Amino acid sequence: MTSRKVLPLLLLAGLAPAQALATNGYFSHGYGTINQGMAGAGTALAQDSIAAATNPAGMAFVGDRFDIGAELFSPHREYAVQGGGEPQPGAFYLMPGSRESENRAFLIPHAGYNRQVSETQTLGVSVFANGGMNTEYSGRDMGTFFAGKAGVNLEQAFIAPTWTWRFAERHAIGLSPVIAYQRFSATGLTSLAGFSSDPAALSDNGTDDAWGYGLQLGWQGQLTDTLRGGLSWRKVLKMEEFDDYRGLFAEQGDFDIPQMFHAGLAWSGIEDHWLLLDVQHVRYSEIASVGNPFASPGRLGDDDGAGFGWDDMTVVKLGWQWQQTPQQAWRAGVSYGEQPIPDSEVLFNILAPGVQQWHVTGGFTRELTSGLSVSGMAFYSPEETVRGENPLGPGQQIELSMYQLGAAVSLGWRF
């Protein structure tokens, strides 16, 4: 397959963004079917052309190949409210009871292409998507915030052209200038107009979109005969502002994508087996619209305005791979990261209940013919909850909960 035919397919895949709340905050637990089958571990061991999503340097070791696949993702989100109070200035009590988000199944695509252009250099591109903060609660009893059906939808896609240089026989660095696209909509929030700096740009303004850019750097290499290492850093992706929602997000609609770090080891000291350890760190707190607490001094949309109050998140990932035969590989993984939502931030996070902590995964790859393989993955993230007091309704308790499951399949061609 020529690059002339491949690249349009990659762009089409990338412009079909995900629409569900992802698993580690709002980032996926991994990228690409192979990586996801080991709970997202793979900073030190790249196996397909989606590798640049985790570590650009990994593309130096995957050879000439093309990959394409998709994940079916199913999050189950619910909130419950207990207690109430009399209306008073500055207070905002929710209706007691529980509601489930109506959206439960989403398709998330990915694709990649890589080419060895010299003995020491490769060029490729990885296209992948993040789940977004997607919720939709019914409008019964006037709705969650007394303004009808309420929810938000954030969709994100990334295109990462990647260059690698193998500066030593078993070591490489990689560089990806990342292009990002996101779009957002919100409904049912007009009752919060008194807390906004621009009530006309708070809710129910349709879908707004934004482009942005950033940079990701990585290293991957062989430390000993049985141990590989990898490091990766992605800077903040600077995005255009959501002008139609400048009265909702802090800094007049700003919604940059936070910086991220990966470090990993991969050990092959047992014949036909790999054991992987990854640590991922996401700096949510550096993005005002995400990290500012709801009780910020400013109004919604101000520079110091209210946000979702998310803390930074560190995730530890363990992966295992068994090459049973030259044609068949099996995988498993588990990851844990303390969820980013403090119990003081439950009100606003009804819209974005990113409370997941544990993920258990399994996967496989089967070679169908010489150069053609199929990979599969399934995961389960058990239910997590966060409970706290309504910051605008003294004495009222709000509980957020979610569990998730999903499966993915992809095809890989080596040429």
C-alpha positions in Angstrom: 0.0 0.0 0.0 1.5 3.3 -1.0 1.8 6.4 1.2 -0.4 8.3 -1.3 -3.3 5.9 -0.4 -2.5 5.5 3.2 -2.3 9.1 4.4 -5.9 10.1 3.4 -7.2 7.1 5.4 -5.2 8.3 8.4 -6.6 11.8 8.2 -10.2 10.5 7.9 -9.7 8.3 10.9 -8.3 11.2 12.9 -11.2 13.5 12.1 -13.7 11.1 13.5 -13.1 11.9 17.2 -14.2 9.9 20.2 -17.3 10.9 22.1 -17.1 9.2 25.5 -15.5 10.0 28.8 -12.1 8.2 28.7 -10.5 6.4 31.5 -7.6 8.2 33.2 -9.3 11.5 33.7 -10.2 12.3 30.1 -7.3 10.4 28.5 -7.5 6.8 27.3 -5.9 4.1 29.3 -3.8 3.4 26.2 -3.5 4.0 22.5 -3.7 1.3 19.8 -5.1 -2.2 20.4 -1.7 -3.8 21.3 -0.9 -1.1 23.8 -4.3 -1.1 25.4 -4.2 -4.9 25.8 -1.3 -4.3 28.3 -3.2 -1.6 30.2 -1.4 1.1 28.2 2.1 0.0 29.1 4.6 0.3 26.2 6.8 3.4 26.6 9.8 1.0 26.4 8.4 -1.5 23.9 6.8 -0.3 20.6 5.0 -2.9 18.4 2.8 -0.9 16.0 2.6 2.4 14.2 0.4 4.0 16.9 3.5 4.0 19.1 4.0 7.7 18.7 0.9 8.4 20.8 2.9 7.0 23.8 6.5 7.5 22.8 7.6 8.9 19.4 11.0 7.1 19.6 9.2 3.7 19.5 8.5 4.2 15.8 12.2 3.6 15.2 11.7 -0.1 16.1 8.4 -1.1 14.3 9.7 -1.2 10.7 7.6 -0.5 7.6 3.9 -1.0 8.6 0.4 0.3 8.5 -2.2 -0.2 11.3 -5.9 0.7 11.5 -8.5 -0.2 14.1 -11.3 1.0 16.4 -12.5 0.6 20.0 -16.1 0.1 21.1 -16.2 2.0 24.4 -19.0 1.8 27.0 -19.0 4.1 30.1 -21.9 3.9 32.6 -22.2 7.2 34.5 -24.6 8.2 37.3 -25.0 10.8 40.0 -27.1 10.8 43.1 -28.2 13.8 45.3 -29.3 13.6 48.9 -30.7 16.3 51.1 -31.7 19.8 50.2 -32.4 23.3 51.6 -34.5 26.4 51.3 -33.7 28.8 48.4 -31.4 31.6 49.5 -29.2 34.2 47.8 -26.0 32.5 46.4 -27.3 29.0 47.0 -28.1 26.4 44.3 -29.7 23.2 45.5 -30.2 20.3 43.1 -33.3 18.1 43.0 -32.7 15.0 45.2 -32.6 11.7 43.4 -30.4 10.0 40.9 -29.9 10.2 37.1 -27.9 8.1 34.6 -26.2 9.6 31.5 -28.0 8.4 28.4 -25.0 7.8 26.2 -23.3 4.4 26.7 -21.6 3.2 23.5 -19.0 5.0 21.3 -16.6 4.1 18.5 -13.0 5.4 18.9 -10.8 5.0 15.8 -7.0 4.9 15.4 -4.5 4.5 12.6 -0.8 4.7 11.8 1.8 4.4 9.1 5.6 4.1 9.4 8.4 3.9 6.9 12.1 3.2 7.2 13.7 6.0 5.0 17.4 5.2 5.8 19.4 2.8 7.9 19.0 5.2 10.9 15.8 7.2 10.3 12.1 6.6 10.0 9.1 8.8 9.0 5.6 8.1 10.0 2.3 9.3 11.4 0.0 8.2 14.2 -3.6 9.3 14.3 -5.6 8.7 17.5 -8.5 10.1 19.5 -9.3 10.9 23.1 -12.6 10.3 24.7 -14.1 13.6 25.7 -16.3 14.8 28.6 -19.5 13.5 27.2 -22.6 13.3 29.4 -26.3 13.7 28.7 -28.8 13.7 31.5 -32.6 13.7 30.9 -34.7 16.8 31.2 -37.3 15.3 33.6 -38.3 17.4 36.6 -36.8 20.4 34.8 -33.4 18.7 34.4 -30.2 18.4 36.4 -29.6 22.2 36.6 -33.3 23.2 36.1 -32.7 24.2 32.4 -33.8 21.0 30.6 -31.6 18.2 29.3 -28.0 18.8 30.6 -24.6 17.6 29.5 -21.4 18.4 27.7 -19.6 16.9 24.8 -15.8 17.3 24.2 -14.3 15.5 21.2 -10.5 15.4 20.5 -8.4 14.0 17.7 -4.6 14.0 17.3 -2.3 13.7 14.2 1.3 13.1 15.1 3.8 13.1 12.2 6.9 11.5 13.6 10.6 11.4 12.8 13.0 9.1 14.5 16.8 8.8 14.5 18.6 5.7 15.7 21.7 7.4 17.0 23.2 4.1 18.2 22.6 0.5 17.3 20.0 0.0 20.0 18.9 3.5 20.9 16.7 6.1 19.2 15.1 9.4 19.8 11.8 10.6 18.2 10.1 13.9 17.5 6.4 14.4 16.9 4.9 17.9 16.1 1.4 17.1 17.3 -1.6 18.7 15.6 -4.8 18.6 17.7 -8.5 19.2 16.9 -11.3 19.5 19.4 -14.9 20.5 19.5 -17.3 21.1 22.3 -20.9 21.7 23.2 -22.9 22.2 26.4 -26.6 22.2 27.1 -28.9 22.8 30.1 -26.6 25.2 32.0 -28.4 28.5 31.5 -29.6 28.5 35.1 -26.0 29.2 36.1 -26.0 32.5 34.2 -25.7 34.4 37.5 -22.3 32.8 38.1 -21.0 33.6 34.5 -19.0 36.5 33.2 -20.8 36.1 29.8 -24.2 34.4 30.2 -24.8 34.5 26.4 -21.7 32.3 25.9 -22.4 29.8 28.7 -24.7 27.1 27.3 -26.8 25.9 24.4 -24.7 27.5 21.7 -24.3 24.4 19.5 -20.9 23.0 18.7 -17.7 25.1 18.7 -14.4 23.8 17.5 -10.7 24.6 17.9 -7.3 23.6 16.4 -4.0 23.6 18.2 -0.5 22.3 18.2 2.3 21.1 20.4 5.4 18.9 20.5 6.2 15.4 21.8 9.7 14.1 22.4 10.9 10.6 23.3 13.8 8.1 23.8 13.7 4.4 23.6 16.6 1.9 23.8 18.1 -1.4 25.0 19.7 -1.0 28.4 20.9 -4.6 28.8 20.4 -7.8 26.8 17.0 -8.3 28.6 16.0 -4.8 29.6 14.6 -1.9 27.5 13.8 1.6 28.7 11.8 4.5 27.4 11.0 8.2 28.2 8.5 10.6 26.6 7.3 14.1 27.2 4.5 16.0 25.5 4.3 19.8 26.1 1.0 21.6 26.7 -1.0 21.6 23.4 -2.0 25.2 22.9 -5.5 25.4 21.5 -7.7 28.1 20.0 -10.4 29.3 22.4 -14.0 28.1 22.4 -15.4 31.5 21.8 -19.0 30.3 21.9 -18.4 29.1 25.5 -16.2 31.9 26.8 -18.7 32.4 29.6 -18.2 28.8 30.8 -14.5 27.9 30.6 -11.9 29.9 32.5 -9.8 32.4 30.5 -12.6 33.2 28.1 -13.1 29.8 26.6 -9.5 28.5 26.8 -9.2 24.7 26.9 -5.6 23.7 26.3 -4.5 20.1 26.5 -2.3 19.4 29.5 1.4 18.2 29.3 2.1 14.6 29.9 5.1 12.4 30.9 5.8 8.7 30.4 8.6 6.5 31.7 8.8 2.8 31.2 10.8 -0.5 31.4 10.3 -3.7 29.5 12.0 -6.9 30.6 12.4 -10.1 28.5 14.4 -12.3 31.0 11.9 -15.2 30.7 11.9 -16.8 27.2 9.0 -15.7 25.0 7.7 -13.3 27.7 7.8 -9.6 28.2 7.0 -7.8 31.5 6.3 -4.1 31.3 6.2 -1.3 33.9 5.0 2.2 32.9 4.4 5.4 34.9 2.3 8.2 33.3 1.8 11.6 34.8 -0.8 14.2 33.5 -0.7 17.8 34.7 -4.4 18.6 34.7 -3.9 21.3 37.4 -1.9 23.5 35.0 -5.0 24.1 32.7 -7.2 26.7 34.3 -10.4 25.5 32.9 -9.7 22.0 34.2 -7.6 22.6 37.3 -9.2 25.8 38.9 -11.5 24.9 41.8 -15.2 25.6 41.5 -14.8 28.0 44.5 -12.4 30.2 42.6 -12.8 33.9 43.2 -13.7 34.7 39.6 -16.9 33.9 37.7 -17.3 31.3 35.1 -15.2 32.5 32.1 -12.9 34.8 34.0 -9.1 34.3 34.1 -9.4 33.1 37.7 -12.8 31.6 37.0 -14.3 28.4 38.2 -13.1 25.1 36.7 -13.5 21.4 37.3 -10.9 21.4 40.1 -9.0 18.4 38.8 -5.7 17.4 40.5 -2.7 16.1 38.6 -2.9 12.3 38.0 -0.1 9.7 38.1 -0.9 6.2 36.7 1.1 3.0 37.2 0.7 0.4 34.5 1.8 -3.3 34.5 1.7 -5.3 31.3 2.6 -8.9 30.2 3.0 -10.4 26.8 3.5 -14.1 25.9 4.6 -15.1 22.4 3.1 -18.6 22.5 4.1 -19.3 18.9 5.6 -17.2 16.1 2.0 -16.6 14.9 0.2 -16.1 18.3 0.8 -13.6 21.2 -1.3 -13.1 24.3 -1.4 -10.0 26.6 -2.7 -8.9 29.9 -2.4 -5.8 32.0 -3.6 -3.8 35.1 -3.2 -0.1 35.9 -4.0 2.2 38.8 -4.2 5.9 39.2 -5.8 7.9 41.9 -8.7 9.7 40.2 -8.4 13.5 39.9 -11.6 14.8 41.4 -11.6 16.0 45.0 -14.7 15.5 47.1 -15.1 19.3 47.2 -15.6 19.4 43.4 -18.6 17.1 42.9 -21.1 19.7 41.6 -19.4 20.8 38.4 -18.1 17.3 37.8 -21.6 15.9 37.3 -20.8 17.0 33.8 -17.4 15.2 33.7 -17.3 12.4 36.3 -13.8 11.1 35.4 -13.5 9.0 38.6 -12.0 5.8 37.3 -8.9 4.3 39.0 -8.4 0.6 38.1 -8.2 -1.0 34.7 -7.9 -4.7 33.9 -7.1 -5.6 30.3 -6.4 -8.6 28.0 -5.5 -9.0 24.4 -3.9 -11.0 21.6 -2.3 -10.8 18.2 -2.7 -13.5 15.5 -0.7 -13.5 12.3 -3.1 -14.3 9.5 -0.6 -14.4 6.6 2.9 -13.3 6.2 2.9 -9.6 7.0 -0.8 -9.4 8.0 -2.0 -9.7 11.6 -5.2 -9.1 13.6 -5.1 -7.8 17.2 -7.9 -7.7 19.8 -8.3 -6.2 23.2 -10.9 -6.0 26.0 -10.9 -4.1 29.3 -13.0 -3.5 32.4 -12.8 -0.6 34.8 -14.7 -1.3 38.0 -17.1 1.2 39.6 -15.6 4.1 41.4 -17.5 6.8 43.4 -16.7 10.3 44.8 -19.0 11.8 47.3 -19.0 15.3 48.7 -21.1 18.4 49.6 -22.7 20.6 47.1 -20.5 23.8 47.3 -23.5 25.9 46.4 -25.9 24.0 48.7 -24.8 23.5 52.3 -25.9 20.2 53.7 -26.7 18.6 50.3 -24.6 15.6 49.3 -23.7 14.6 45.7 -22.3 11.3 44.7 -20.6 10.6 41.3 -20.1 7.0 40.1 -19.0 5.3 36.9 -17.8 1.9 35.6 -16.5 1.1 32.1 -15.9 -1.7 29.7 -14.7 -1.8 26.1 -13.2 -3.9 23.3 -11.0 -3.1 20.3 -9.8 -4.8 17.1 -7.2 -3.7 14.6 -5.3 -4.9 11.5 -1.6 -4.5 11.0 0.4 -4.9 7.7 4.1 -5.2 7.6 5.6 -4.5 4.1 
